[in-house]
Amino acid sequence: MNEGRTRILLTNDDGIDSVGFRALYDGLSRVADVVAVAPRNDRSSVGRTMSHEVPVEEHELGYAIEGTPADCTVAGLEVLCPDVDLVVAGCNKGANIGAYTLGRSGTVSAAVEAAFFEVPAMAVSLYIPVSDDWEELATEPEDFREPVEIATFLAEHAIDAGVFEHADYLNVNAPYNTAEQSDVDSEGGTDDRLPVEITRPSRLYDMTAERNGDSIRLRDRIWERMADGTLPEPEGTDRHAVMNGRVSVSPLSAPHTTERQGTLAEVLEAYGSAV
């Protein structure tokens, strides 16, 4: 590794050979020494699921793990590249926004796992509104330009600026930007970057369940309502930002934060005196 450059462990949940992962690897490599420790295959939406033992093999970008994103963080920080300065997870195809989705996301979970090692981390995702042609979008590295640019900038500046003295990890979500890719300049920057907003995770929830004979269909209506503009998100939330064409950056702490709760103390006092 080069003296003085930030050292990054890069992981994801879409798999080490995904387009978004390679785009972020190349972008971060402009400013840092990057080692990939990522799942061999797609392990999306597995949360912080852990394995007892995971096969590992060398890959042109680093290491491919037959395991989950959380496995990759632990394996990387404990064995494969323990001297890194930052863990970055992504770039995920599909947003990871809203408080209830954070625990489900493998991308975010890899960043959360790093927090318990006291290593700064970022989760990076690309928001694409749901549509019939969703699978046909974001299939080229340049399609991930927006999240790659903000992630690269933060990787270069956030640690020295003291950002991680006040947050365990950053959850970054950028809207899919359809601006002409020819606007990318020779230094990798652009003259049409989207505005950035510091946000908080939305608390809105719209999961439904419907019984159909011997099965129950679970449906998350949030994404459809975001796409058609019927979700009443308040300003300042991660969803409101991306729905309005802005990059969302949420500074977060690893779960679970506790607060002194007087009412709970009274209830437990009553429990202790009950006969």
C-alpha positions in Angstrom: 0.0 0.0 0.0 1.1 3.5 -0.7 2.4 5.6 2.2 -0.1 8.4 3.3 -3.1 7.1 1.2 -6.3 6.1 2.9 -6.6 2.3 3.1 -10.1 1.0 2.3 -11.8 -2.4 2.7 -14.5 -2.5 0.0 -17.4 -4.9 0.3 -21.0 -5.1 -0.9 -24.0 -7.5 -1.1 -24.6 -7.6 -4.9 -21.5 -9.7 -5.3 -17.9 -9.0 -6.1 -18.4 -9.1 -9.9 -21.4 -6.7 -9.9 -21.2 -3.5 -12.0 -21.8 -1.1 -9.2 -19.0 -2.7 -7.1 -16.5 -2.4 -9.9 -17.5 1.2 -10.5 -16.9 2.1 -6.8 -13.7 0.1 -6.7 -12.3 2.1 -9.6 -13.5 5.4 -8.2 -12.1 4.9 -4.8 -8.8 3.7 -6.2 -8.2 7.2 -7.5 -7.7 8.5 -4.0 -7.0 5.4 -1.8 -5.6 1.9 -1.7 -8.5 -0.4 -2.0 -8.8 -4.1 -1.1 -12.0 -5.9 -2.1 -13.4 -8.4 0.4 -16.9 -9.2 -1.0 -19.4 -12.0 -1.4 -18.7 -14.3 -4.4 -22.4 -14.2 -5.3 -25.4 -11.9 -4.7 -26.3 -11.9 -0.9 -28.8 -9.0 -0.9 -31.2 -8.4 2.0 -29.5 -10.8 4.4 -29.0 -8.2 7.1 -26.2 -9.0 9.5 -26.5 -12.7 9.0 -23.2 -14.4 10.1 -21.6 -17.7 9.1 -19.4 -20.0 11.2 -16.9 -20.7 8.4 -16.6 -19.2 4.9 -14.4 -20.3 2.0 -12.2 -17.6 0.6 -10.3 -17.3 -2.7 -8.2 -14.7 -4.3 -9.8 -12.4 -6.8 -8.3 -9.8 -9.1 -9.7 -7.1 -6.8 -8.8 -8.8 -3.6 -10.8 -11.6 -2.0 -14.1 -13.3 -2.8 -15.9 -14.8 0.2 -18.6 -17.5 0.1 -20.6 -15.7 2.7 -22.5 -12.6 3.7 -21.5 -8.9 3.7 -21.1 -9.0 7.5 -18.9 -12.1 7.1 -16.7 -10.1 4.7 -16.3 -7.2 7.2 -15.2 -9.5 10.0 -13.0 -11.6 7.8 -11.4 -8.5 6.3 -10.8 -6.6 9.5 -9.6 -9.6 11.4 -7.5 -11.5 8.9 -7.3 -10.3 5.3 -6.7 -6.5 5.7 -6.7 -5.6 9.4 -4.9 -2.3 8.9 -7.5 -0.4 6.9 -8.7 3.1 7.8 -12.2 2.8 6.3 -14.8 0.2 5.3 -17.0 1.0 2.3 -20.0 -1.1 1.3 -21.5 -0.8 -2.2 -22.3 0.4 -4.6 -25.7 -1.2 -4.3 -28.1 -1.2 -7.2 -31.2 0.0 -5.4 -31.6 2.4 -2.5 -31.1 1.6 1.2 -33.3 4.2 2.7 -35.9 4.3 5.5 -35.3 3.3 9.0 -37.0 -0.1 8.6 -34.9 -1.2 5.7 -31.5 -0.6 7.4 -31.5 -3.8 9.3 -32.5 -5.8 6.2 -29.8 -4.4 4.0 -26.6 -6.4 3.5 -24.9 -3.3 2.3 -25.7 -1.3 5.4 -25.1 -4.3 7.7 -21.5 -4.5 6.4 -21.0 -0.9 7.5 -22.7 -1.5 10.9 -20.4 -4.5 11.5 -17.4 -2.2 11.0 -18.6 0.1 13.6 -18.2 -2.5 16.3 -14.6 -2.7 15.3 -14.5 1.1 15.7 -13.5 1.5 12.1 -15.3 4.3 10.2 -17.6 3.1 7.4 -19.9 4.1 4.6 -22.8 2.3 2.9 -23.3 3.5 -0.7 -26.4 2.9 -2.9 -28.0 4.1 -6.1 -31.7 4.9 -6.0 -33.6 3.9 -9.1 -37.4 4.4 -9.1 -39.3 1.1 -9.6 -40.5 0.6 -13.2 -41.0 -2.2 -15.7 -37.5 -1.6 -17.1 -35.8 -1.4 -13.7 -33.5 -4.4 -14.5 -32.4 -2.7 -17.7 -31.1 0.4 -15.9 -27.7 0.9 -14.3 -26.0 -1.8 -16.2 -22.8 0.1 -17.0 -20.1 1.5 -14.6 -20.8 5.1 -15.7 -24.4 4.7 -14.5 -23.1 4.7 -10.9 -21.2 7.9 -11.4 -23.2 10.0 -8.9 -22.8 7.7 -5.8 -19.2 6.9 -6.8 -18.3 10.6 -6.9 -19.8 11.5 -3.5 -18.3 8.3 -1.9 -14.9 9.1 -3.3 -15.0 12.6 -2.0 -16.1 11.5 1.4 -13.4 8.8 1.5 -10.8 11.4 0.8 -12.0 14.1 3.2 -14.4 12.8 5.9 -11.9 11.1 8.3 -9.5 14.1 8.5 -12.4 16.4 8.9 -13.6 14.6 12.0 -16.9 13.4 10.6 -16.6 10.0 12.3 -16.0 11.5 15.7 -19.8 12.2 15.6 -21.1 9.2 13.5 -20.2 5.5 13.3 -21.1 5.3 9.6 -22.6 7.2 6.8 -25.5 5.9 4.7 -25.2 7.5 1.3 -27.9 7.2 -1.3 -27.7 9.0 -4.7 -30.5 9.2 -7.3 -30.0 7.7 -10.7 -28.7 10.7 -12.7 -29.6 10.7 -16.4 -27.3 13.6 -17.3 -25.0 13.0 -20.2 -22.0 10.9 -19.1 -19.7 12.9 -21.4 -19.7 15.7 -18.8 -17.2 13.7 -16.8 -13.9 15.6 -16.7 -10.3 14.4 -16.9 -10.0 14.3 -13.1 -13.1 12.1 -12.8 -15.3 15.0 -11.6 -18.4 16.5 -13.2 -19.9 19.9 -13.8 -23.4 18.7 -13.1 -23.2 17.0 -9.7 -26.5 16.7 -7.9 -26.9 18.7 -4.7 -26.2 16.8 -1.4 -28.3 16.9 1.8 -27.6 15.7 5.3 -30.6 13.6 6.2 -32.2 11.3 8.7 -33.8 7.9 8.0 -37.5 8.1 7.2 -39.9 6.5 9.7 -42.7 6.0 7.2 -43.7 2.3 6.9 -46.0 0.7 4.4 -45.7 -3.1 4.5 -48.8 -5.1 3.9 -49.8 -8.7 4.0 -52.5 -10.5 2.1 -53.6 -14.1 2.5 -54.0 -16.2 -0.6 -55.0 -19.7 0.3 -52.1 -21.5 1.9 -49.7 -18.6 1.3 -49.4 -15.0 2.5 -48.1 -12.3 0.1 -45.9 -9.6 1.7 -45.7 -6.4 -0.1 -43.6 -3.2 0.5 -45.7 -0.4 -1.1 -43.1 2.3 -0.2 -41.1 1.9 -3.5 -44.2 2.1 -5.7 -45.4 5.2 -3.9 -42.0 6.8 -4.2 -42.0 6.2 -7.9 -45.5 7.7 -8.5 -44.9 10.6 -6.1 -47.7 9.8 -3.6 -45.4 9.2 -0.6 -45.8 12.2 1.8 -42.2 12.3 3.0 -41.2 15.3 5.3 -38.2 17.4 4.4 -35.0 16.3 6.0 -35.6 12.5 5.4 -33.5 10.3 3.2 -36.4 9.4 1.0 -37.5 13.1 0.5 -34.0 13.9 -0.6 -33.6 11.3 -3.3 -37.2 11.8 -4.5 -36.3 15.4 -5.1 -33.1 14.7 -7.0 -30.6 15.2 -4.1 -28.0 12.9 -2.7 -28.8 11.8 0.8 -26.1 11.4 3.4 -27.3 10.1 6.8 -24.7 10.1 9.7 -25.8 7.2 11.8 -24.7 5.3 14.9 -24.5 1.5 15.2 -27.6 0.0 16.9 -28.8 0.1 19.4 -28.8 3.5 21.1 -30.3 3.6 24.6 -31.8 6.5 26.5 -32.6 6.9 30.1 -36.4 6.2 30.4 -38.0 7.3 33.6 -41.3 5.4 33.0 -39.5 2.1 32.4 -37.6 2.6 35.6 -40.8 3.0 37.5 -42.3 -0.1 35.9 -39.3 -2.2 36.8 -39.2 -0.8 40.3 -42.8 -2.0 40.7 -41.7 -5.4 39.4 -39.0 -5.7 42.0 -41.5 -5.0 44.8 -44.2 -7.2 43.5 -45.1 -10.4 45.4 
